[in-house]
Structure formats: C-alpha cells, structure tokens
C-alpha cells in the first residue's frame, strides 16, 4: 500500500512539473460559402472560382491546426465538407468538385441569406474565423438583397472573432444594398479575386501602447500573417515618429520603434505633453501601416498609439503575453475497471506568475480577475476553479497581489465536455496599476486560455485490452499461418484396414493431423487437440511397434518413419491405392486402402 501511494504521489508531481503554458496565436477557422448555381457556369467563372477556392485553401493549409469548412449552396446550403490544415494539403479536390458539379446541375435558385446563416452558425467564437462568400450575383426566388443586407448587419452587431469577405469574382456584380451593408460593417470587406487568388486583407492590432520614458524598447504590434511581410509606416504626429524595426514583421509581430522628432528630449516632451494628457492619461495619435508589396492589403491600416508620459505601474501575468495561452498537457480522467479504482477528477494547474514593476513604495497594487468559460453557458459550467486552494467565481474573483502563491487550478467534472476547452481571465478592477500585460488597465478586455479535457482508459483496462489484442493476434497467427505449416491436416477421406483374425476397420481421417496405430491406451488432451489438431488413435494388440500416418501432399498420405514395419510398394499412399504392411516382429500382414 505504501509503495502504491508513493507511485501515485510521484505521478502527481510529474504531472504538475510538465504542465506549462504555451503562448500561441488563436486557432484559425476558414469557412467558404460556395455558389453552386447555373449562373456561375453561364458567367464563365465556375472553373476560376473552383481554382480560387483550391489555391486559397492550399495557401492557408500551412497552418496544420487550422479548421476548414466548405459549404456549397444553391436552393439551400448543402452538405458541409470539413478538414484541418494537415488534411488540406492532400484534400481530394476531385471528389469535392464532382459533388459541386452535381449540386450545380440540380440547383434552380440562389439563396444567399440561408448560407450566410449557416456560415455564421458554424463559426467558432473561440477561434479567429474568416468567412468567404463566393457568388456571382444577386439572391433570388424569395431571397432578396434586403434580406442578405439585414443578415450581414445582424451578424456584424453580434459576432466575436470573425470576419466576412464578400469575394468579387471576375465579371460578377454586387447589389448596392448588399454593398452598403458590407461597407458599414467594420469586420466585413469586399475583396477581389484575380488570377485564381483571393486578396485577403491582413488585420493588425488597432492600438499600441508605449511609454515616453521607454521609447528605446521595441513595441510589438500583432499582424495576422506568420510570414515575413515588408512594411513601412506613415505618421504625421508633430512630436512622435514611428518606424518598423528591420522593415518587416516576424512571426506575426510588427516590431515598432517610437522616437521623438527633431531631437526633442524626454523632459522637453513631458513639459509639452503634460497639459494635453491631463484628462486622458496618455498622449494619443494615429499612424498608418503600409505593406511594400502592392498585392498585399491590410484590413485596418490605421493604428492608434497611446504614449504614457509617466512611468506607469505595471503588472505582468502569464508571461506578459496578450495572445492565447495554451495550457499543456490537458486534463485527463479515467473510470474504474475491475479492481483498479477511478482516478481523481482531471485538472490543469497554472501559475499566474505575476510580476509588478514600477510600483511606488507604499502602494498596494492588485488586480481582480474573473475566470469565464467561453464554450459553456454561464451557470452551466462543468468544472470548478480554485485559486491557491480557494474557490473562485464571479462573487469570489481571483485577487492577484505581489505576495503569496498564485496557482490557478481548473478541475473538470467527470462528465465534462471532452476535447478542446476555452477560458478567459476577465479583469474586473485594479488598484495602483496603470498597465496589465502591456495594455492600459481600462483597455484590457481579456486574457484567453486554451486547454483540453479527455476521458481516457483505465491503465488496467488498457493493459487488458492490449493483452487481449496481442493474444488474439497470436492466435490468428498460429491458426492461420503457423499451425497449417507445422501441423498440416490430412486431406484424404478415409482408410480401410484388414488384418489377421478377421481384423477390419474403416476410419474417416480427413481433417486429422495424424493417425496412430498402437497397442497402448492413448488419448489426446483438449489443449493439444485445440492448438495442434486432432489425432486419431486405433488401438489393437497387433500394432507393436506403433505405426503413424501423416499428411503427405494434397490427397496423399505417408507412413511416418515406420520402424519395425515393411511397407509395399511404397510408404506414400495415393487416393484409391493400396499398401501391404508386414510387422517385422510378428510377421502379421495388413492391407490398407486409401479412399
């Protein structure tokens, strides 16, 4: 028992040690709404549209974890096709386009509103979602431009982490009412499709924060493109200039460098700007980020810079990263099996690891956070959370201070939803703090987190399963391959034996592995018969020494090493042939016929 407890404790310690946060961009989701109506073919854009779809997916498949959903439509949305980025590299486009051709031959109408609803419903708010609508014209047969515009407007006011791209295929038109709805939505764009490529605008961060006293530090601005993008900035502020360090983004980050114009010192700038920022706390101005390659486009090129003119007290939690935090490994739980008990409820644990800097002496900085689940309804959580061992909720938020431990544990119910799980730390209030994770406290919305929960097999169950699989594989190998080679069975039907004293026997021998003529009492055990095959014994006083018949080939048998017996004409006997046997000790004669 002591040894068992020691092993359990060691495993628990190991699980704690290897649980760690990984900082990564949010998962990507790409949804394509593809028009499969006759007008696409009549407009000569059917083939180019399919090429654009295939090439766009291929380009986005470099992200192996990205999710792809294709929704063809006509009279209504048809069957969705789903795969991830890893599968996208080898996706069977021939089959997909064959299905699309079939939909086109049967579609009579273009119902855009219905497919927009399907695409919006399929979007996952926990992922960065791009929705592409590829169509050649207006809705019809009950669907109207007004309905399409209303659906876009409704979505625009309620969605989270999603963008809509209305793809302008070559030769296609767009209704003015729909265009107006797209133009009025900050997260919707009209994009071109030329030479089989969809021009997708790259979004960047809307705001960036820096300090007048720390202008020498590089300030990161996120861009939704992991590749290197050549960029420049355009800034007309009278006091500050902004440049892209190195002239390019790296790994989804634009490194910005702020500087004062005209050789102005920080003290001089402070004197000038202190009056301007008295009410807003920071000096604000706008600048524009511009890609050098003309084929690229930034969705929101205008960025607002916030420059704090005083050193603000700062809090950094979870490594100071504002991107999604992936907690690995995820939580697991297994049920009881036979005498092996169920495991403790699965949990993940992470150290918030807060760092307070630039805090004046005598101040007592702290920040309050609420943990929310973004994949389950409020009030229906299938987990419990503790902070330093104490339960947390909206009524009991997480209080982060410079003292003590800062361990957040999320424990899942045994029947919790399995798979990826999404959470976020939402700041409630703070004291004596100016910035959290590089963002002013009044601008920080959330710190997203992702982990997983899975119900796995009991260790004993796993051992028993694989032991069973191994045994079954061994049995199949034995009975299908090895036993026929090592213990072949007799294919002939029966033998007839006549001998002295009116001795006469007829025995069916087909399927037996051998026939033994002996004067001793013999029997075959169950396991011997099961694993090696049936042995037929013929017991009579005449058969001393023993005589054994085994399989020879096809319909033939042979006498196996017949010591003490003379056999004529041969020790191998074919079907419908006869052999004469003489016992060399007693001189008794036998005739055997194979039939």
C-alpha positions as CSV (number, residue, x, y, z in Angstrom):
1,X,0.0,0.0,0.0
2,X,2.8,2.4,0.9
3,X,4.5,1.7,-2.4
4,X,1.2,2.4,-4.3
5,X,0.8,5.7,-2.6
6,X,4.4,6.6,-3.4
7,X,3.9,5.9,-7.1
8,X,0.7,7.9,-7.1
9,X,2.4,10.9,-5.5
10,X,5.4,10.7,-7.9
11,X,3.0,10.7,-10.8
12,X,1.1,13.7,-9.4
13,X,4.4,15.6,-9.0
14,X,5.4,14.7,-12.6
15,X,2.1,15.8,-13.9
16,X,2.5,19.1,-12.2
17,X,6.0,19.6,-13.4
18,X,5.2,19.1,-17.0
19,X,2.1,21.3,-17.0
20,X,3.1,24.6,-18.5
21,X,1.7,27.5,-20.5
22,X,2.4,27.8,-24.2
23,X,1.9,31.2,-25.9
24,X,0.4,31.0,-29.3
25,X,-1.9,32.8,-31.7
26,X,-5.5,31.7,-31.6
27,X,-6.6,28.8,-33.7
28,X,-7.7,29.7,-37.2
29,X,-11.0,28.7,-38.8
30,X,-11.7,29.3,-42.5
31,X,-15.3,28.9,-43.8
32,X,-16.0,29.1,-47.6
33,X,-19.6,29.6,-48.8
34,X,-19.5,28.5,-52.5
35,X,-22.2,29.3,-55.0
36,X,-23.2,26.1,-57.0
37,X,-25.8,27.5,-59.4
38,X,-26.1,27.5,-63.2
39,X,-25.4,31.3,-63.4
40,X,-21.8,30.6,-62.2
41,X,-21.2,28.4,-65.3
42,X,-23.0,30.9,-67.7
43,X,-20.8,33.7,-66.4
44,X,-17.7,31.7,-67.2
45,X,-16.5,31.9,-63.6
46,X,-17.2,28.4,-62.5
47,X,-13.8,27.0,-63.2
48,X,-11.9,30.1,-62.0
49,X,-13.9,30.1,-58.8
50,X,-13.0,26.5,-58.1
51,X,-9.4,27.3,-58.7
52,X,-9.5,30.2,-56.4
53,X,-11.1,28.0,-53.7
54,X,-8.4,25.3,-54.0
55,X,-5.5,27.7,-54.1
56,X,-6.7,29.7,-51.2
57,X,-7.2,26.6,-49.0
58,X,-3.8,25.4,-50.1
59,X,-2.1,28.6,-49.1
60,X,-3.9,28.6,-45.7
61,X,-3.1,24.9,-45.1
62,X,0.4,25.8,-44.0
63,X,-1.2,26.1,-40.5
64,X,-1.8,22.4,-39.7
65,X,-4.2,23.1,-36.9
66,X,-6.4,25.5,-39.0
67,X,-10.0,24.3,-39.5
68,X,-11.7,24.4,-42.9
69,X,-15.4,24.2,-43.6
70,X,-16.7,24.3,-47.2
71,X,-20.5,25.0,-47.5
72,X,-21.8,24.7,-51.1
73,X,-25.2,26.3,-51.7
74,X,-27.9,26.8,-54.3
75,X,-31.5,26.3,-53.3
76,X,-30.2,25.8,-49.8
77,X,-26.9,25.0,-48.0
78,X,-25.7,21.5,-49.0
79,X,-23.6,19.0,-47.1
80,X,-20.6,20.6,-45.4
81,X,-17.1,19.4,-46.0
82,X,-14.7,19.7,-43.1
83,X,-11.0,19.1,-42.6
84,X,-7.9,20.6,-40.9
85,X,-4.8,22.2,-42.3
86,X,-2.8,19.0,-42.2
87,X,-5.5,17.2,-44.3
88,X,-5.9,20.2,-46.6
89,X,-2.5,19.5,-48.1
90,X,-3.8,16.3,-49.6
91,X,-7.6,17.0,-49.8
92,X,-9.4,15.1,-52.5
93,X,-10.5,18.1,-54.6
94,X,-11.6,15.9,-57.5
95,X,-14.3,14.4,-55.4
96,X,-15.3,17.7,-53.8
97,X,-15.7,19.4,-57.2
98,X,-17.6,16.4,-58.6
99,X,-20.1,16.9,-55.8
100,X,-20.2,20.7,-56.5
101,X,-20.9,19.9,-60.2
102,X,-23.8,17.7,-59.1
103,X,-25.2,20.4,-56.9
104,X,-25.0,22.9,-59.8
105,X,-26.9,20.6,-62.1
106,X,-29.8,20.4,-59.6
107,X,-29.8,23.9,-58.2
108,X,-32.5,26.4,-59.5
109,X,-32.2,29.3,-57.1
110,X,-29.6,31.4,-55.3
111,X,-30.4,31.7,-51.6
112,X,-27.5,33.7,-50.1
113,X,-29.2,34.6,-46.8
114,X,-29.6,30.9,-45.8
115,X,-25.9,30.1,-46.5
116,X,-24.8,33.2,-44.6
117,X,-26.8,32.0,-41.6
118,X,-25.2,28.5,-41.9
119,X,-21.7,30.0,-42.2
120,X,-22.3,32.3,-39.2
121,X,-23.6,29.4,-37.1
122,X,-20.6,27.3,-38.0
123,X,-18.1,29.9,-36.8
124,X,-16.4,29.2,-33.5
125,X,-16.1,32.4,-31.4
126,X,-13.0,30.8,-29.7
127,X,-11.1,30.8,-33.0
128,X,-10.1,33.6,-35.4
129,X,-12.6,32.9,-38.2
130,X,-12.6,34.1,-41.8
131,X,-15.8,33.6,-43.8
132,X,-15.6,33.8,-47.6
133,X,-18.7,34.2,-49.8
134,X,-18.0,33.2,-53.4
135,X,-21.0,34.1,-55.6
136,X,-21.7,35.7,-58.9
137,X,-24.7,37.9,-58.3
138,X,-27.9,38.6,-56.5
139,X,-30.2,36.3,-54.5
140,X,-33.5,35.3,-56.0
141,X,-36.7,33.3,-55.6
142,X,-37.8,34.5,-52.2
143,X,-34.4,35.7,-51.1
144,X,-33.7,39.4,-51.6
145,X,-30.8,41.8,-51.3
146,X,-32.6,43.4,-48.4
147,X,-32.6,40.1,-46.5
148,X,-28.9,39.5,-47.3
149,X,-28.1,43.0,-46.1
150,X,-30.1,42.6,-42.9
151,X,-28.4,39.3,-42.1
152,X,-24.9,40.8,-42.6
153,X,-25.9,43.8,-40.3
154,X,-27.3,41.4,-37.7
155,X,-24.2,39.4,-37.6
156,X,-22.0,42.4,-37.6
157,X,-23.5,43.5,-34.3
158,X,-23.3,40.2,-32.5
159,X,-20.3,38.2,-33.7
160,X,-16.9,37.7,-32.0
161,X,-13.5,36.9,-33.5
162,X,-14.8,36.7,-37.1
163,X,-14.5,38.5,-40.4
164,X,-16.6,38.3,-43.6
165,X,-15.1,38.6,-47.1
166,X,-17.5,39.1,-50.0
167,X,-15.4,37.8,-52.9
168,X,-15.9,39.7,-56.1
169,X,-15.4,37.1,-58.7
170,X,-14.4,38.2,-62.2
171,X,-17.4,39.5,-64.1
172,X,-19.7,39.2,-61.0
173,X,-21.8,42.1,-59.7
174,X,-22.9,43.1,-56.2
175,X,-26.2,44.7,-55.3
176,X,-25.8,48.3,-53.9
177,X,-27.9,47.4,-50.9
178,X,-25.6,44.5,-50.0
179,X,-22.5,46.6,-50.7
180,X,-23.7,49.2,-48.3
181,X,-24.2,46.7,-45.5
182,X,-20.7,45.3,-46.1
183,X,-19.2,48.8,-46.2
184,X,-20.9,49.8,-42.9
185,X,-19.6,46.7,-41.1
186,X,-16.1,47.1,-39.7
187,X,-15.4,43.3,-39.9
188,X,-16.7,42.8,-43.5
189,X,-14.9,43.6,-46.7
190,X,-15.3,43.4,-50.5
191,X,-12.3,41.6,-51.9
192,X,-11.1,40.9,-55.4
193,X,-10.3,37.5,-56.9
194,X,-7.7,37.8,-59.7
195,X,-5.6,35.0,-61.3
196,X,-7.2,32.4,-59.1
197,X,-6.1,34.2,-55.9
198,X,-8.4,35.8,-53.3
199,X,-6.9,39.1,-52.0
200,X,-7.5,38.7,-48.2
201,X,-6.7,41.8,-46.1
202,X,-4.4,41.2,-43.2
203,X,-5.8,42.5,-39.9
204,X,-3.4,44.1,-37.4
205,X,-3.8,45.4,-33.9
206,X,-5.9,48.5,-33.6
207,X,-3.9,50.0,-30.8
208,X,-0.4,50.0,-29.4
209,X,1.0,51.2,-26.1
210,X,4.3,52.7,-25.2
211,X,5.9,54.9,-22.6
212,X,7.7,58.2,-23.1
213,X,10.4,57.0,-20.7
214,X,11.0,53.7,-22.5
215,X,11.0,54.7,-26.2
216,X,14.2,52.7,-26.7
217,X,12.3,49.5,-26.3
218,X,10.7,47.7,-29.2
219,X,6.9,47.7,-29.1
220,X,5.1,44.8,-30.6
221,X,2.0,45.1,-32.9
222,X,0.3,41.9,-33.9
223,X,-0.4,41.1,-37.6
224,X,-2.4,38.1,-38.8
225,X,0.3,36.7,-41.0
226,X,3.1,34.5,-39.7
227,X,5.4,35.1,-42.7
228,X,7.7,38.0,-43.1
229,X,5.9,41.0,-44.6
230,X,7.8,44.1,-45.8
231,X,6.2,47.1,-44.2
232,X,6.6,50.8,-43.6
233,X,4.7,53.4,-41.6
234,X,3.3,56.8,-42.3
235,X,3.0,59.2,-39.3
236,X,2.2,62.9,-39.2
237,X,2.2,63.5,-35.5
238,X,4.2,66.7,-34.6
239,X,6.0,65.1,-31.7
240,X,6.5,61.4,-32.5
241,X,7.7,59.3,-35.3
242,X,7.0,55.5,-35.8
243,X,9.2,53.1,-37.7
244,X,9.1,49.3,-38.3
245,X,12.3,47.8,-36.9
246,X,14.0,45.9,-39.7
247,X,11.3,47.0,-42.1
248,X,9.3,43.8,-41.7
249,X,7.1,41.7,-39.5
250,X,8.4,38.5,-38.0
251,X,6.3,35.6,-36.8
252,X,3.1,37.5,-36.7
253,X,4.6,40.6,-34.9
254,X,5.4,44.0,-36.2
255,X,8.3,45.4,-34.1
256,X,7.7,49.2,-33.8
257,X,10.1,51.8,-32.7
258,X,8.9,55.2,-31.4
259,X,11.1,58.2,-31.4
260,X,10.8,62.0,-30.7
261,X,11.0,64.3,-33.7
262,X,13.7,67.0,-34.0
263,X,15.9,65.6,-31.3
264,X,13.5,66.6,-28.6
265,X,14.4,65.2,-25.2
266,X,12.0,63.2,-23.0
267,X,12.0,66.0,-20.4
268,X,11.0,68.6,-23.1
269,X,8.3,66.3,-24.4
270,X,7.0,65.8,-20.9
271,X,6.7,69.5,-20.4
272,X,4.9,69.9,-23.7
273,X,2.6,66.9,-23.4
274,X,1.7,67.0,-19.7
275,X,-1.1,69.5,-20.3
276,X,-2.5,67.6,-23.3
277,X,-2.8,64.3,-21.4
278,X,-4.1,65.6,-18.1
279,X,-7.6,64.1,-18.7
280,X,-6.8,61.1,-21.0
281,X,-3.8,59.8,-19.1
282,X,-1.9,59.1,-22.3
283,X,-1.0,61.1,-25.4
284,X,-2.7,59.6,-28.4
285,X,-2.1,59.9,-32.1
286,X,-2.7,57.8,-35.2
287,X,-0.3,56.3,-37.8
288,X,-0.7,54.1,-40.8
289,X,1.0,50.7,-41.6
290,X,1.5,50.2,-45.3
291,X,2.8,46.9,-47.0
292,X,5.5,47.4,-49.6
293,X,4.1,44.7,-51.8
294,X,1.2,46.1,-53.8
295,X,-0.6,42.8,-53.9
296,X,-1.0,42.8,-50.1
297,X,-3.6,44.8,-48.2
298,X,-4.0,45.5,-44.5
299,X,-7.6,45.3,-43.3
300,X,-7.2,48.1,-40.7
301,X,-4.1,50.0,-41.5
302,X,-4.8,52.9,-39.2
303,X,-3.4,52.3,-35.6
304,X,-3.9,54.4,-32.5
305,X,-0.8,54.9,-30.4
306,X,-1.1,55.6,-26.7
307,X,2.0,57.1,-25.2
308,X,2.2,57.3,-21.4
309,X,4.3,60.3,-20.4
310,X,5.0,58.9,-16.9
311,X,6.3,55.6,-15.8
312,X,3.1,53.6,-15.1
313,X,3.0,50.8,-12.5
314,X,2.7,47.6,-14.4
315,X,1.5,44.0,-13.8
316,X,2.6,41.1,-16.0
317,X,0.8,37.8,-15.6
318,X,1.2,34.5,-17.5
319,X,4.4,35.7,-19.1
320,X,3.0,39.1,-20.1
321,X,1.6,37.9,-23.3
322,X,-1.8,39.1,-24.5
323,X,-2.2,36.3,-27.0
324,X,-3.9,33.0,-26.3
325,X,-2.3,30.9,-23.6
326,X,-2.3,27.1,-24.3
327,X,-2.0,25.0,-21.1
328,X,-0.3,21.7,-21.9
329,X,-0.8,18.9,-21.2
330,X,-4.6,19.0,-20.8
331,X,-6.6,17.2,-18.1
332,X,-7.5,13.5,-18.2
333,X,-9.7,11.2,-16.1
334,X,-10.4,7.5,-16.2
335,X,-13.2,5.4,-14.8
336,X,-12.8,2.4,-12.5
337,X,-12.2,-1.1,-14.1
338,X,-12.3,-4.4,-12.3
339,X,-10.2,-3.9,-9.1
340,X,-8.5,-0.7,-10.4
341,X,-10.2,2.4,-9.0
342,X,-11.2,5.6,-10.9
343,X,-8.6,8.4,-11.0
344,X,-9.1,11.7,-9.2
345,X,-11.0,14.2,-11.3
346,X,-8.9,15.6,-14.1
347,X,-7.4,19.1,-13.7
348,X,-5.0,21.6,-15.1
349,X,-2.9,23.9,-12.9
350,X,-1.1,27.0,-13.9
351,X,1.0,29.6,-12.1
352,X,-0.2,33.1,-13.0
353,X,3.4,34.2,-12.2
354,X,2.6,37.9,-11.6
355,X,5.4,40.5,-11.8
356,X,4.8,44.0,-10.5
357,X,7.2,46.7,-11.8
358,X,7.5,50.5,-11.4
359,X,5.3,50.5,-8.3
360,X,5.8,53.3,-5.9
361,X,6.7,52.4,-2.4
362,X,3.8,52.5,0.0
363,X,1.4,51.4,-2.8
364,X,-0.5,48.2,-2.6
365,X,-1.1,47.1,-6.2
366,X,-3.6,44.4,-7.0
367,X,-5.8,43.2,-9.8
368,X,-9.0,41.2,-9.7
369,X,-10.0,38.7,-12.5
370,X,-13.0,36.5,-13.1
371,X,-12.5,33.2,-14.8
372,X,-15.1,32.5,-17.5
373,X,-15.6,29.6,-19.8
374,X,-16.3,30.6,-23.5
375,X,-17.5,27.1,-24.6
376,X,-20.2,26.5,-22.0
377,X,-23.2,28.7,-21.0
378,X,-22.9,30.8,-17.9
379,X,-24.3,28.9,-14.9
380,X,-23.8,25.5,-16.6
381,X,-20.1,25.2,-16.0
382,X,-18.9,21.6,-15.9
383,X,-15.8,22.4,-13.9
384,X,-14.7,24.1,-10.7
385,X,-11.9,26.5,-10.2
386,X,-9.7,27.4,-7.3
387,X,-7.0,30.0,-6.7
388,X,-4.5,29.0,-4.1
389,X,-6.9,26.3,-2.9
390,X,-9.9,28.7,-2.5
391,X,-13.0,28.5,-4.8
392,X,-13.3,31.3,-7.4
393,X,-16.4,32.6,-9.0
394,X,-17.9,36.0,-10.1
395,X,-18.6,36.6,-6.4
396,X,-15.2,35.5,-5.4
397,X,-12.8,36.7,-8.1
398,X,-9.1,36.0,-8.4
399,X,-7.1,38.5,-6.5
400,X,-3.5,39.0,-7.8
401,X,-1.1,40.7,-5.4
402,X,2.7,40.7,-5.1
403,X,2.6,38.4,-2.1
404,X,1.9,34.7,-1.8
405,X,1.3,31.9,-4.3
406,X,-0.7,32.3,-7.5
407,X,-1.8,28.9,-8.6
408,X,-5.0,28.6,-10.6
409,X,-6.5,25.1,-10.8
410,X,-9.4,24.1,-13.1
411,X,-10.9,20.8,-12.1
412,X,-13.3,19.2,-14.6
413,X,-16.4,17.2,-13.7
414,X,-16.0,13.5,-14.7
415,X,-18.8,14.0,-17.3
416,X,-17.4,17.3,-18.6
417,X,-17.4,18.0,-22.4
418,X,-14.3,16.4,-23.9
419,X,-11.9,17.9,-26.4
420,X,-10.6,21.5,-26.5
421,X,-11.7,23.8,-23.8
422,X,-11.6,27.6,-23.9
423,X,-11.4,30.0,-21.0
424,X,-10.6,33.6,-20.3
425,X,-9.5,35.8,-17.5
426,X,-11.6,38.9,-17.5
427,X,-10.2,41.9,-15.5
428,X,-12.8,43.3,-13.1
429,X,-10.9,46.1,-11.4
430,X,-7.4,47.1,-10.3
431,X,-5.7,49.2,-7.7
432,X,-2.5,51.2,-8.1
433,X,-1.8,49.8,-11.6
434,X,-1.5,51.5,-14.9
435,X,-1.0,48.6,-17.3
436,X,-1.5,44.9,-17.4
437,X,0.4,42.8,-19.9
438,X,1.4,45.9,-21.8
439,X,-2.2,47.2,-22.1
440,X,-3.7,50.1,-20.0
441,X,-6.0,48.6,-17.4
442,X,-9.1,50.3,-18.8
443,X,-8.4,48.8,-22.3
444,X,-7.6,45.2,-21.4
445,X,-10.6,43.1,-22.3
446,X,-9.5,39.5,-21.6
447,X,-6.6,37.0,-21.4
448,X,-7.7,34.0,-23.4
449,X,-6.6,30.5,-22.4
450,X,-7.0,27.1,-24.1
451,X,-6.5,23.5,-22.8
452,X,-8.2,20.2,-23.2
453,X,-10.1,17.5,-21.3
454,X,-10.3,13.9,-22.2
455,X,-11.7,10.7,-20.7
456,X,-9.1,8.0,-21.2
457,X,-9.0,4.4,-20.4
458,X,-8.1,3.0,-17.0
459,X,-4.5,1.7,-17.0
460,X,-5.6,-1.8,-16.1
461,X,-8.2,-1.6,-18.9
462,X,-5.6,-0.5,-21.4
463,X,-3.2,-3.4,-20.3
464,X,-6.1,-5.9,-20.6
465,X,-7.1,-4.6,-23.9
466,X,-3.7,-4.7,-25.5
467,X,-3.0,-8.1,-23.8
468,X,-6.2,-9.3,-25.4
469,X,-5.2,-7.8,-28.8
470,X,-1.8,-9.5,-28.5
471,X,-3.3,-12.9,-27.6
472,X,-5.9,-12.6,-30.4
473,X,-3.2,-11.7,-32.9
474,X,-1.1,-14.6,-31.7
475,X,-4.0,-17.0,-32.0
476,X,-4.7,-15.7,-35.5
477,X,-1.0,-16.1,-36.5
478,X,-1.0,-19.6,-35.0
479,X,-4.2,-20.9,-36.5
480,X,-4.0,-19.2,-39.9
481,X,-0.2,-19.3,-40.6
482,X,1.9,-21.4,-38.3
483,X,-0.3,-24.4,-37.4
484,X,-1.0,-25.3,-41.1
485,X,2.7,-25.2,-41.7
486,X,3.8,-27.1,-38.6
487,X,0.8,-29.5,-38.3
488,X,-0.8,-30.0,-41.7
489,X,-4.0,-31.9,-41.8
490,X,-4.8,-35.0,-43.9
491,X,-6.9,-34.2,-46.9
492,X,-7.8,-37.7,-47.9
493,X,-11.3,-39.0,-46.9
494,X,-10.9,-42.4,-45.1
495,X,-8.8,-45.6,-44.9
496,X,-9.8,-49.3,-44.7
497,X,-7.6,-51.7,-42.8
498,X,-7.8,-55.5,-42.9
499,X,-5.5,-57.9,-41.0
500,X,-5.2,-61.2,-39.1
501,X,-8.0,-62.8,-37.1
502,X,-10.7,-61.1,-39.3
503,X,-9.5,-57.7,-38.2
504,X,-11.3,-55.0,-40.1
505,X,-11.5,-51.2,-39.6
506,X,-12.7,-48.3,-41.7
507,X,-11.9,-44.8,-40.4
508,X,-12.6,-41.3,-41.6
509,X,-9.3,-39.4,-41.3
510,X,-10.0,-36.2,-43.2
511,X,-9.1,-33.2,-41.1
512,X,-6.9,-35.1,-38.6
513,X,-3.3,-34.2,-38.3
514,X,-2.2,-37.8,-37.9
515,X,-3.5,-41.4,-37.3
516,X,-1.6,-43.5,-34.8
517,X,-1.9,-47.4,-34.7
518,X,-0.8,-48.6,-31.3
519,X,-1.2,-51.4,-28.8
520,X,-1.2,-48.9,-25.8
521,X,-4.2,-47.0,-24.5
522,X,-3.8,-43.4,-25.6
523,X,-5.9,-40.2,-25.6
524,X,-5.3,-36.6,-26.7
525,X,-5.7,-33.7,-24.3
526,X,-8.1,-30.8,-25.0
527,X,-5.3,-28.2,-25.5
528,X,-3.3,-30.5,-27.7
529,X,-6.2,-31.0,-29.9
530,X,-7.2,-27.3,-29.9
531,X,-3.8,-26.0,-30.7
532,X,-2.2,-28.7,-32.8
533,X,-5.1,-30.6,-34.4
534,X,-7.0,-33.9,-33.9
535,X,-5.1,-37.2,-33.5
536,X,-7.0,-40.4,-34.3
537,X,-5.9,-43.5,-32.3
538,X,-6.5,-47.1,-33.4
539,X,-5.7,-49.4,-30.5
540,X,-5.2,-53.1,-31.2
541,X,-2.6,-55.7,-29.9
542,X,-1.2,-56.1,-33.4
543,X,0.3,-52.6,-33.6
544,X,3.5,-53.1,-31.7
545,X,5.7,-51.1,-32.6
546,X,3.4,-48.1,-33.3
547,X,2.6,-47.1,-36.9
548,X,1.8,-43.4,-37.7
549,X,0.1,-42.0,-40.8
550,X,0.5,-38.2,-41.6
551,X,-0.3,-35.8,-44.4
552,X,1.9,-36.1,-47.5
553,X,0.5,-33.7,-50.1
554,X,-2.9,-32.9,-51.5
555,X,-4.8,-36.3,-51.4
556,X,-1.8,-38.4,-50.3
557,X,-0.7,-39.8,-47.0
558,X,2.5,-41.3,-45.8
559,X,3.7,-43.6,-43.1
560,X,5.9,-41.6,-40.8
561,X,9.3,-43.4,-40.1
562,X,7.7,-46.9,-39.9
563,X,10.4,-48.7,-37.8
564,X,9.7,-52.4,-37.4
565,X,7.3,-52.5,-40.4
566,X,7.8,-53.4,-44.0
567,X,5.6,-51.5,-46.5
568,X,5.0,-52.4,-50.1
569,X,5.0,-50.9,-52.7
570,X,5.7,-47.5,-51.0
571,X,5.4,-45.7,-47.7
572,X,3.4,-43.0,-49.5
573,X,-0.1,-43.8,-50.4
574,X,-2.3,-42.0,-53.1
575,X,-6.0,-41.9,-53.1
576,X,-7.8,-45.2,-54.3
577,X,-4.5,-47.1,-53.9
578,X,-3.5,-49.9,-51.6
579,X,-0.4,-50.8,-49.5
580,X,0.7,-54.0,-47.8
581,X,2.2,-53.9,-44.3
582,X,4.2,-56.6,-42.5
583,X,5.0,-56.5,-38.9
584,X,8.7,-57.5,-38.9
585,X,8.5,-58.8,-35.3
586,X,5.3,-61.0,-35.5
587,X,5.1,-61.5,-39.3
588,X,1.4,-60.4,-39.3
589,X,0.2,-58.8,-42.5
590,X,-2.2,-55.9,-43.1
591,X,-3.8,-54.3,-46.1
592,X,-4.6,-50.5,-46.1
593,X,-6.7,-48.8,-48.8
594,X,-6.9,-45.0,-49.1
595,X,-10.2,-43.7,-50.4
